[in-house]
Amino acid sequence: MAADAMNPGEYLAHVLGMLERRALNRALVDWTQFHAVSARSLGEAHAVIARAVEMLGDKHTFFLTPTVAAERLARRSAQTDPLPTGRLIDDRLAYLAIPSVAGWDEPVRRYTATGAALVRELDGHDPAGWIVDLRGNGGGNMYPMVTVVAPLLGDGHLGSFVGADGSVQSRWELREGRVLDGPTNKSPVPNPYVLRHLRPRTAILIDRGTASAAEATLISFLGLPRVRTFGEPTAGYATGNEGIDLPDGARLILTCSKEADRLGRVYDNNPIAPDERGEDALALALTWLR
């Protein structure tokens, strides 16, 4: 649908149809009442779409008007994502902080390459265990994050996207340092490095600021032996969504699936609890690792 030839009624029908077909919680909405609504302007269409999104009751689904979408894009373009950082603790434990990152551009490639180099550097000290800090990571793009920690995960199935009917829509897995969603490579740059000691003891730190893509990164570790989580329950956005740009400049962030770990345990928009709960997650992790 071209922006210069938009009919408000057709535009509304197009977006409602997308919601009805693809939204994870689509069964909660009586779509007949929405299809009976007409729109004489794009503003009226936006109001109906916003109401439909609200009725889905999904906190991970958003409708952004053109003005709000443009404002968010401008803020996003002006900010710089922090890069992964790390250090040795007690000269024997590798600590790796994974911050949020979004997009698919050169900064994302730099983020991934920086994190991959850091993992190699830390492993050069032959650590007795690893700490992956996901606290305060509000999400964005899961694939750079998972690529950075790929050597800690090892090749194979990491997690799945599960549809409303419980069927697996696709699986994300690691293969030679690349994260694949189905057959599609999602890693900005590969990280094929192999640790000195495979499947090391790994502590994952989480809190209420661990959200969305960071929760998917957490899920990639769940079910592995010698992995334990510490801190506070996560934010509760463990669902897969897609950003859809609409022809008038509006944007739809649509939740289409739940996420499941390698053991098939399905997560939703509920917080993921740690194995050991406490405010000082690092201290708890150090006690376990030591």
Protein Blocks (a to p, Z undefined) as FASTA:
>chain_A
ZZklccfklmmmmmmmmmmmmmmklmmpcfklmmmpccfbfklmmmmmmmmmmmnopakb
ccddfklmmmmmmmmmmpccdddddddehhlaccddddddedjbfklmmmmmmmmmmmmm
mmmnopabdcddfehiabjjfklmmmmmmmmnopajfbdcddfkopafbdcddeehiace
hjbcfbfbacfbccfbghiaddddddfklghjlmmmmmmmgopahiacedjddehpaccd
dddddfkopacdddfbdcddfkopacdfddcddfbdcfblmlmmmmmmZZ
